[in-house]
Amino acid sequence: MSENLKNILEEWKGLEEEYQQLQETHRMYLKKLDELSKLQSNCSSSISRQRKRLNEISQLVKKSSKGSSEEDAKILDEIKEKIKIRPNAFFQMEAFLPKKNGLYLSLVLGNVNVTLFNKQSKFAYKDEYEKFKLCLTVILLLFSFICYFFVSYRFSDVILNFLLVWYYCTLTIRESILITNGSRSAPPITIIFFINCYDLFIKELVHYRIKGWWVFHHYISAVLSGVMLTWPEGNLYHIFRNQFLAYSLYQSFVQCLQCYYQSGCLYRLRALGERHNMDLTVEGFQSWMWKGLTFLLPFLFFGHFWQLFNGLSLFRMAQLPECKEWQVSVCGLCFLILFAGNFFTTVAVVRQKLKTRNQKPKSL
């Protein structure tokens, strides 16, 4: 037997041994995967049962509270406190269990499981989301600057609007995946902008923990950018073009400021254990951003009123006899919705924080 053949046989023998080990490891992996799947199903069904029984006990506690003795009332209050804490514990557990996608993710991705099963993966995805948002905001800032000052071709406007559509659509998908994986957010708010009573509006807004608007904000922004993309070349388009580009430039600049400020706030609050590690920076003003925010609030309010100005300008444009494009009215409506949501949400948070701050000395 030649020396070369001996070497080949030795290599093959070593490879065979490694292959046997690989088969055994893979068999063990499949077994553990099956066990994991059963554990996940058991946990999910146990949480559902616990929620159902917790509701039943809550009802019993409410009924028993009426006409109970002082000693019984004390015990019932302790149970009430524990019942209040339990949903948050379920939320933490479910963040690491597979769950059905919401309507939006189901329509976009189907029934693909998007749950990340360990903290490292969750944090890595969240950090990548924050970097993506910041990088695209900087790119949009630069592109808006170029289109406003140096280039006046329709083709460059199309690229900018296409970038905006892609950015907001991607943002909504990534945010939905993050919410599925335990990021603190709430369902989108749609109808409450049209509630007549302002106090009721504020209560509803606070009840939804405000973040729901910032999710819905991205859907409206995606629609607005898409409609701008389809607006045909014409006199009316050129009248509004510079106003829109200046607004996009300003909006990107403010979002860069917000990203820088909010990431610093969140970093400090996470280090102090006052914020959840999966909390995100958002498009607008949040209660946890209050400290040292004086410099940012005027920028935010100016941007909100610019949205109102854009909406009114477009509705005035829609009244002109030569206006035949449906895009004018739709863009105007989108800008007015953005103004209403942004302005009232920011006012709600400011009001809530001022109220909390004024109550602190009294409690002392």
Contacts in CASP RR format, 6 or more apart in sequence:
PFRMAT RR
TARGET T0000
AUTHOR 0000-0000-0000
METHOD contacts of the structure
MODEL  1
MSENLKNILEEWKGLEEEYQQLQETHRMYLKKLDELSKLQSNCSSSISRQ
RKRLNEISQLVKKSSKGSSEEDAKILDEIKEKIKIRPNAFFQMEAFLPKK
NGLYLSLVLGNVNVTLFNKQSKFAYKDEYEKFKLCLTVILLLFSFICYFF
VSYRFSDVILNFLLVWYYCTLTIRESILITNGSRSAPPITIIFFINCYDL
FIKELVHYRIKGWWVFHHYISAVLSGVMLTWPEGNLYHIFRNQFLAYSLY
QSFVQCLQCYYQSGCLYRLRALGERHNMDLTVEGFQSWMWKGLTFLLPFL
FFGHFWQLFNGLSLFRMAQLPECKEWQVSVCGLCFLILFAGNFFTTVAVV
RQKLKTRNQKPKSL
40 97 0 8 1.000
40 98 0 8 1.000
43 93 0 8 1.000
43 97 0 8 1.000
44 94 0 8 1.000
44 97 0 8 1.000
44 98 0 8 1.000
44 99 0 8 1.000
47 90 0 8 1.000
47 93 0 8 1.000
47 94 0 8 1.000
47 97 0 8 1.000
50 86 0 8 1.000
50 90 0 8 1.000
51 87 0 8 1.000
51 90 0 8 1.000
54 83 0 8 1.000
54 86 0 8 1.000
54 87 0 8 1.000
57 79 0 8 1.000
57 83 0 8 1.000
58 83 0 8 1.000
61 76 0 8 1.000
61 79 0 8 1.000
61 80 0 8 1.000
61 83 0 8 1.000
64 72 0 8 1.000
64 76 0 8 1.000
65 73 0 8 1.000
65 76 0 8 1.000
68 76 0 8 1.000
91 182 0 8 1.000
94 182 0 8 1.000
95 122 0 8 1.000
95 181 0 8 1.000
95 182 0 8 1.000
95 278 0 8 1.000
96 115 0 8 1.000
96 117 0 8 1.000
96 118 0 8 1.000
97 115 0 8 1.000
98 113 0 8 1.000
98 115 0 8 1.000
99 115 0 8 1.000
99 180 0 8 1.000
100 106 0 8 1.000
100 111 0 8 1.000
101 109 0 8 1.000
101 110 0 8 1.000
101 111 0 8 1.000
101 112 0 8 1.000
101 114 0 8 1.000
101 176 0 8 1.000
101 180 0 8 1.000
102 176 0 8 1.000
102 180 0 8 1.000
104 172 0 8 1.000
104 173 0 8 1.000
104 176 0 8 1.000
105 114 0 8 1.000
105 173 0 8 1.000
105 176 0 8 1.000
105 177 0 8 1.000
105 180 0 8 1.000
108 173 0 8 1.000
109 173 0 8 1.000
114 177 0 8 1.000
114 180 0 8 1.000
114 181 0 8 1.000
115 180 0 8 1.000
115 181 0 8 1.000
116 122 0 8 1.000
116 125 0 8 1.000
116 181 0 8 1.000
119 277 0 8 1.000
122 181 0 8 1.000
122 182 0 8 1.000
122 278 0 8 1.000
123 277 0 8 1.000
123 278 0 8 1.000
125 177 0 8 1.000
125 178 0 8 1.000
125 181 0 8 1.000
126 178 0 8 1.000
126 183 0 8 1.000
126 278 0 8 1.000
126 280 0 8 1.000
129 174 0 8 1.000
129 175 0 8 1.000
129 178 0 8 1.000
129 280 0 8 1.000
130 259 0 8 1.000
130 263 0 8 1.000
130 280 0 8 1.000
130 281 0 8 1.000
132 170 0 8 1.000
132 174 0 8 1.000
133 171 0 8 1.000
133 259 0 8 1.000
133 281 0 8 1.000
134 256 0 8 1.000
134 259 0 8 1.000
136 163 0 8 1.000
136 167 0 8 1.000
137 252 0 8 1.000
137 255 0 8 1.000
137 256 0 8 1.000
137 259 0 8 1.000
138 252 0 8 1.000
138 256 0 8 1.000
139 163 0 8 1.000
140 160 0 8 1.000
140 163 0 8 1.000
140 164 0 8 1.000
140 167 0 8 1.000
140 248 0 8 1.000
140 252 0 8 1.000
141 249 0 8 1.000
141 252 0 8 1.000
141 253 0 8 1.000
141 256 0 8 1.000
143 159 0 8 1.000
143 160 0 8 1.000
143 163 0 8 1.000
144 160 0 8 1.000
144 245 0 8 1.000
144 248 0 8 1.000
144 249 0 8 1.000
144 252 0 8 1.000
145 249 0 8 1.000
146 156 0 8 1.000
147 156 0 8 1.000
147 157 0 8 1.000
147 160 0 8 1.000
147 245 0 8 1.000
148 242 0 8 1.000
148 245 0 8 1.000
148 246 0 8 1.000
148 249 0 8 1.000
154 233 0 8 1.000
157 241 0 8 1.000
157 245 0 8 1.000
158 229 0 8 1.000
160 245 0 8 1.000
160 248 0 8 1.000
161 225 0 8 1.000
161 226 0 8 1.000
161 228 0 8 1.000
161 229 0 8 1.000
162 229 0 8 1.000
164 221 0 8 1.000
164 222 0 8 1.000
164 225 0 8 1.000
164 226 0 8 1.000
164 228 0 8 1.000
164 248 0 8 1.000
165 222 0 8 1.000
165 225 0 8 1.000
165 226 0 8 1.000
165 229 0 8 1.000
168 218 0 8 1.000
168 219 0 8 1.000
168 221 0 8 1.000
168 222 0 8 1.000
168 225 0 8 1.000
169 222 0 8 1.000
171 218 0 8 1.000
172 215 0 8 1.000
172 218 0 8 1.000
172 219 0 8 1.000
172 222 0 8 1.000
175 183 0 8 1.000
175 185 0 8 1.000
175 215 0 8 1.000
175 218 0 8 1.000
175 280 0 8 1.000
178 185 0 8 1.000
178 278 0 8 1.000
178 280 0 8 1.000
179 185 0 8 1.000
179 215 0 8 1.000
181 278 0 8 1.000
182 278 0 8 1.000
183 278 0 8 1.000
183 279 0 8 1.000
183 280 0 8 1.000
184 209 0 8 1.000
184 211 0 8 1.000
184 276 0 8 1.000
184 278 0 8 1.000
184 279 0 8 1.000
185 209 0 8 1.000
185 211 0 8 1.000
185 212 0 8 1.000
185 215 0 8 1.000
185 280 0 8 1.000
186 208 0 8 1.000
186 209 0 8 1.000
186 210 0 8 1.000
186 211 0 8 1.000
186 212 0 8 1.000
186 215 0 8 1.000
187 208 0 8 1.000
187 212 0 8 1.000
187 215 0 8 1.000
188 212 0 8 1.000
188 213 0 8 1.000
188 215 0 8 1.000
188 216 0 8 1.000
188 219 0 8 1.000
189 204 0 8 1.000
189 205 0 8 1.000
189 208 0 8 1.000
189 212 0 8 1.000
189 213 0 8 1.000
189 216 0 8 1.000
190 216 0 8 1.000
192 201 0 8 1.000
192 204 0 8 1.000
192 205 0 8 1.000
192 208 0 8 1.000
193 201 0 8 1.000
193 337 0 8 1.000
193 340 0 8 1.000
193 341 0 8 1.000
193 344 0 8 1.000
195 201 0 8 1.000
195 204 0 8 1.000
201 344 0 8 1.000
202 348 0 8 1.000
202 351 0 8 1.000
205 213 0 8 1.000
205 344 0 8 1.000
205 345 0 8 1.000
205 348 0 8 1.000
206 348 0 8 1.000
206 352 0 8 1.000
210 286 0 8 1.000
210 287 0 8 1.000
210 345 0 8 1.000
210 348 0 8 1.000
210 349 0 8 1.000
211 282 0 8 1.000
211 286 0 8 1.000
213 341 0 8 1.000
213 342 0 8 1.000
213 345 0 8 1.000
214 282 0 8 1.000
214 283 0 8 1.000
214 284 0 8 1.000
214 345 0 8 1.000
217 283 0 8 1.000
217 338 0 8 1.000
217 341 0 8 1.000
217 342 0 8 1.000
218 283 0 8 1.000
220 334 0 8 1.000
220 337 0 8 1.000
220 338 0 8 1.000
221 334 0 8 1.000
221 338 0 8 1.000
223 330 0 8 1.000
223 334 0 8 1.000
224 331 0 8 1.000
224 334 0 8 1.000
224 335 0 8 1.000
224 338 0 8 1.000
227 327 0 8 1.000
227 330 0 8 1.000
227 331 0 8 1.000
227 334 0 8 1.000
228 244 0 8 1.000
228 327 0 8 1.000
228 331 0 8 1.000
230 327 0 8 1.000
231 237 0 8 1.000
231 325 0 8 1.000
231 327 0 8 1.000
231 328 0 8 1.000
231 331 0 8 1.000
232 325 0 8 1.000
232 327 0 8 1.000
235 322 0 8 1.000
236 317 0 8 1.000
236 320 0 8 1.000
236 322 0 8 1.000
236 323 0 8 1.000
236 325 0 8 1.000
236 328 0 8 1.000
237 325 0 8 1.000
239 317 0 8 1.000
240 313 0 8 1.000
240 314 0 8 1.000
240 317 0 8 1.000
243 310 0 8 1.000
243 313 0 8 1.000
244 310 0 8 1.000
247 303 0 8 1.000
247 306 0 8 1.000
247 307 0 8 1.000
247 310 0 8 1.000
250 302 0 8 1.000
250 303 0 8 1.000
250 306 0 8 1.000
251 303 0 8 1.000
254 299 0 8 1.000
254 300 0 8 1.000
254 303 0 8 1.000
255 283 0 8 1.000
257 296 0 8 1.000
257 299 0 8 1.000
258 281 0 8 1.000
258 283 0 8 1.000
258 284 0 8 1.000
258 296 0 8 1.000
259 281 0 8 1.000
261 289 0 8 1.000
261 293 0 8 1.000
261 296 0 8 1.000
262 281 0 8 1.000
262 282 0 8 1.000
262 286 0 8 1.000
262 289 0 8 1.000
263 281 0 8 1.000
265 288 0 8 1.000
265 289 0 8 1.000
265 291 0 8 1.000
266 275 0 8 1.000
266 279 0 8 1.000
266 281 0 8 1.000
266 288 0 8 1.000
269 275 0 8 1.000
269 288 0 8 1.000
270 276 0 8 1.000
270 277 0 8 1.000
270 279 0 8 1.000
274 288 0 8 1.000
275 288 0 8 1.000
279 288 0 8 1.000
284 300 0 8 1.000
284 342 0 8 1.000
284 345 0 8 1.000
284 346 0 8 1.000
285 293 0 8 1.000
285 296 0 8 1.000
285 297 0 8 1.000
285 300 0 8 1.000
285 345 0 8 1.000
285 346 0 8 1.000
285 349 0 8 1.000
285 350 0 8 1.000
286 349 0 8 1.000
287 349 0 8 1.000
287 352 0 8 1.000
287 353 0 8 1.000
289 296 0 8 1.000
290 353 0 8 1.000
297 346 0 8 1.000
297 350 0 8 1.000
300 342 0 8 1.000
300 346 0 8 1.000
301 343 0 8 1.000
301 346 0 8 1.000
303 342 0 8 1.000
304 339 0 8 1.000
304 342 0 8 1.000
304 343 0 8 1.000
304 346 0 8 1.000
305 339 0 8 1.000
305 343 0 8 1.000
307 335 0 8 1.000
307 336 0 8 1.000
307 338 0 8 1.000
307 339 0 8 1.000
307 342 0 8 1.000
308 335 0 8 1.000
308 336 0 8 1.000
308 339 0 8 1.000
308 343 0 8 1.000
310 331 0 8 1.000
310 332 0 8 1.000
310 335 0 8 1.000
311 331 0 8 1.000
311 332 0 8 1.000
311 333 0 8 1.000
311 335 0 8 1.000
311 336 0 8 1.000
311 339 0 8 1.000
314 328 0 8 1.000
314 329 0 8 1.000
314 331 0 8 1.000
314 332 0 8 1.000
314 335 0 8 1.000
315 329 0 8 1.000
315 332 0 8 1.000
317 323 0 8 1.000
317 328 0 8 1.000
318 328 0 8 1.000
318 329 0 8 1.000
318 332 0 8 1.000
END
